[in-house]
Amino acid sequence: MKKMTEAKLVRTIRGDFVKANSITEFVIQSVPDYNQYKKLQCSIQCNDKDSTKIEWQLNTQANDSLIIKYGKQTDGWLSKTIPIKLRDTDKGPSIEVDVAKLEATL
């Protein structure tokens, strides 16, 4: 008998949402782990007026920035505040870690 897997609808943060809600930082709410696309993903809370809780799939820039700042053990990233900025691309705004602000944090 073939094993059936039920797909889950997961809402992840997008650059257009960040821009529309003037979000400038995330707080990591769950230990980042690899998703089905082999990218790190975690739950975050945004600093918008609704304190939105949503999933964040880290891009390469974000992944590398957090490893440099906090190390490879992702459990050490829990509860960290991550400053972000947007970069314009052909596909719309892309979320990046604001490295200058991240480096200034303790």
Contact map, one row per residue, 1 for C-alpha under 8 A:
1110000000000000000000000000000000000000000000000000000000000000000000000000000000000000000000000000000000
1111000000000000000000000000000000000000000000000000000000000000000000000000000000000000000000000000000000
1111100000000000000000000000000000000000000000000000000000000000000000000000000000000000000000000000000000
0111110000000000000000000000000000000000000000000000000000000000000000000000000000000000000000000000000000
0011111000000000000000000000000000000000000000000000000000000000000000000000000000000000000000000000000000
0001111100000000000000000000000000000000000000000000000000000000000000000000000000000000000000000000000000
0000111110000000000000000000000000000000000000000000000000000000000000000000000000000000000000000000000000
0000011111000000000000000000000000000000000000000000000000000000000000000000000000000000000000000000000000
0000001111100000000000000000000000000000000000000000000000000000000000000000000000000000000000000000000000
0000000111110000000000000000000000000000000000000000001000000000000000000000000000000000000000000000000000
0000000011111000000000000000000000000000000000000000011000000000000000000000000000000000000000000000000000
0000000001111100000000000000000000000000000000000000011110000000000000000000000000000000000000000000000000
0000000000111110110000000000000000000000000000000000011110000000000000000000000000000000000000000000000000
0000000000011111110000000000000000000000000000000000000000000000000000000000000000000000000011100000000000
0000000000001111111000000000000000000000000000000000000000000000000000000000000000000100000111100000000000
0000000000000111111100000000000000000000000000000000000000000000000000000000000000000000000110000000000000
0000000000001111111110000000000000000000000000000000000000000000000000000000000000000000000000000000000000
0000000000001111111111110000000000000000000000000000000000000000000000000000000000000000000000100000000000
0000000000000011111111100000000000000000000000000000000000000000000000000000000000000100000010000000000000
0000000000000001111111000000000000000000000000000000000000000000000000000000000000000000000000000000000000
0000000000000000111111100000000000000000000000011000000000000000000000000000000000000000000000000000000000
0000000000000000011111110000000000000000000000010000000000000000000000000000000000000000000000000000000000
0000000000000000011011111100000000000000000001110000000000000000000000000000000000010000000000000000000000
0000000000000000010001111100000000000000000001100000000000000000000000000000000000111000000000000000000000
0000000000000000000000111110000000000000000001100000000000000000000000000000000011110000000000000000000000
0000000000000000000000111111000000000000000111100000000000000000000000000000000011110000000000000000000000
0000000000000000000000001111100000000000000111000000000000000000000000000000001111000000000000000000000000
0000000000000000000000000111111000000000011110000000000000000000000000000000111111000000000000000000000000
0000000000000000000000000011111000000000011110000000000000000000000000000000011000000000000000000000000000
0000000000000000000000000001111100000000011100000000000000000000000000000000011000000000000000000000000000
0000000000000000000000000001111110000000011000000000000000000000000000000110110000000000000000000000000000
0000000000000000000000000000011111000001111000000000000000000000000000000110100000000000000000000000000000
0000000000000000000000000000001111100011110000000000000000000000000000000100000000000000000000000000000000
0000000000000000000000000000000111111111100000000000000000000000000000000000000000000000000000000000000000
0000000000000000000000000000000011111111100000000000000000000000000000000000000000000000000000000000000000
0000000000000000000000000000000001111110000000000000000000000000000000000000000000000000000000000000000000
0000000000000000000000000000000001111110000000000000000000000000000000000000000000000000000000000000000000
0000000000000000000000000000000001111111000000000000000000000000000000000000000000000000000000000000000000
0000000000000000000000000000000011111111100000000000000011100000000000000000000000000000000000000000000000
0000000000000000000000000000000111100111110000000000000011000010000000000000000000000000000000000000000000
0000000000000000000000000000000111100011111000000000001111000000000000000000000000000000000000000000000000
0000000000000000000000000001111110000001111100000000001110000000000000000000000000000000000000000000000000
0000000000000000000000000001111100000000111110000000111100000000000000000000000000000000000000000000000000
0000000000000000000000000111110000000000011111000000111100000000000000000000000000000000000000000000000000
0000000000000000000000000111100000000000001111100011110000000000000000000000000000000000000000000000000000
0000000000000000000000111110000000000000000111110011100000000000000000000000000000000000000000000000000000
0000000000000000000000111100000000000000000011111111000000000000000000000000000000000000000000000000000000
0000000000000000000011100000000000000000000001111111000000000000000000000000000000000000000000000000000000
0000000000000000000010000000000000000000000000111111000000000000000000000000000000000000000000000000000000
0000000000000000000000000000000000000000000000111111000000000000000000000000000000000000000000000000000000
0000000000000000000000000000000000000000000011111111100000000000000000000000000000000000000000000000000000
0000000000000000000000000000000000000000000011111111110000000000000000000000000000000000000000000000000000
0000000000000000000000000000000000000000001111000011111000000000000000000000000000000000000000000000000000
0000000000111000000000000000000000000000001110000001111100000000000000000000000000000000000000000000000000
0000000001111000000000000000000000000000111100000000111110000000000000000000000000000000000000000000000000
0000000000011000000000000000000000000000111100000000011111000000000000000000000000000000000000000000000000
0000000000011000000000000000000000000011110000000000001111100000000000000000000000000000000000000000000000
0000000000000000000000000000000000000011100000000000000111111110000000000000000000000000000000000000000000
0000000000000000000000000000000000000010000000000000000011111110000000000000000000000000000000010000000000
0000000000000000000000000000000000000000000000000000000001111111000000000000000000000000000000000000000000
0000000000000000000000000000000000000000000000000000000001111111100000000000000000000000000000011000000000
0000000000000000000000000000000000000000000000000000000001111111110000000000000000000000000000011000000000
0000000000000000000000000000000000000001000000000000000001111111111000000000000000000000000000000000000000
0000000000000000000000000000000000000000000000000000000000011111111100000000000000000000000000000000000000
0000000000000000000000000000000000000000000000000000000000001111111110000000000000000000000000001010000000
0000000000000000000000000000000000000000000000000000000000000111111111100000100000000000000000000000000000
0000000000000000000000000000000000000000000000000000000000000011111111110000000000000000000000000000000000
0000000000000000000000000000000000000000000000000000000000000001111111100000000000000000000000000000000000
0000000000000000000000000000000000000000000000000000000000000000111111100000000000000000000000000000011000
0000000000000000000000000000000000000000000000000000000000000000011111111001100000000000000000000000000000
0000000000000000000000000000000000000000000000000000000000000000011111111101000000000000000000000000000000
0000000000000000000000000000000000000000000000000000000000000000001001111100000000000000000000000000000000
0000000000000000000000000000000000000000000000000000000000000000000001111111100000000000000000000000000000
0000000000000000000000000000001110000000000000000000000000000000000000111111110000000000000000000000000000
0000000000000000000000000000001100000000000000000000000000000000000000001111110000000000000000000000000000
0000000000000000000000000000000000000000000000000000000000000000000001101111110000000000000000000000000000
0000000000000000000000000001001100000000000000000000000000000000010001001111111100000000000000000000000000
0000000000000000000000000001111000000000000000000000000000000000000000000111111100000000000000000000000000
0000000000000000000000000011110000000000000000000000000000000000000000000000111110000000000000000000000000
0000000000000000000000000011000000000000000000000000000000000000000000000000111111000000000000000000000000
0000000000000000000000001111000000000000000000000000000000000000000000000000001111100000000000000000000000
0000000000000000000000001111000000000000000000000000000000000000000000000000000111110000000000001100010000
0000000000000000000000011100000000000000000000000000000000000000000000000000000011111000000000001110110000
0000000000000000000000111100000000000000000000000000000000000000000000000000000001111100000000111100000000
0000000000000000000000010000000000000000000000000000000000000000000000000000000000111110000000111100000000
0000000000000010001000000000000000000000000000000000000000000000000000000000000000011111000011110000000000
0000000000000000000000000000000000000000000000000000000000000000000000000000000000001111100011110000000000
0000000000000000000000000000000000000000000000000000000000000000000000000000000000000111110111000000000000
0000000000000000000000000000000000000000000000000000000000000000000000000000000000000011111111000000000000
0000000000000000000000000000000000000000000000000000000000000000000000000000000000000001111100000000000000
0000000000000000000000000000000000000000000000000000000000000000000000000000000000000000111110000000000000
0000000000000011000000000000000000000000000000000000000000000000000000000000000000000001111111000000000000
0000000000000111001000000000000000000000000000000000000000000000000000000000000000000111101111100000000000
0000000000000110000000000000000000000000000000000000000000000000000000000000000000000111100111110000000000
0000000000000110010000000000000000000000000000000000000000000000000000000000000000011110000011111000000000
0000000000000000000000000000000000000000000000000000000000101100000000000000000000011110000001111100000000
0000000000000000000000000000000000000000000000000000000000001100100000000000000001111000000000111110010000
0000000000000000000000000000000000000000000000000000000000000000000000000000000001111000000000011111110000
0000000000000000000000000000000000000000000000000000000000000000100000000000000000100000000000001111111000
0000000000000000000000000000000000000000000000000000000000000000000000000000000000000000000000000111111100
0000000000000000000000000000000000000000000000000000000000000000000000000000000000100000000000000111111110
0000000000000000000000000000000000000000000000000000000000000000000010000000000001100000000000001111111110
0000000000000000000000000000000000000000000000000000000000000000000010000000000000000000000000000011111111
0000000000000000000000000000000000000000000000000000000000000000000000000000000000000000000000000001111111
0000000000000000000000000000000000000000000000000000000000000000000000000000000000000000000000000000111111
0000000000000000000000000000000000000000000000000000000000000000000000000000000000000000000000000000001111
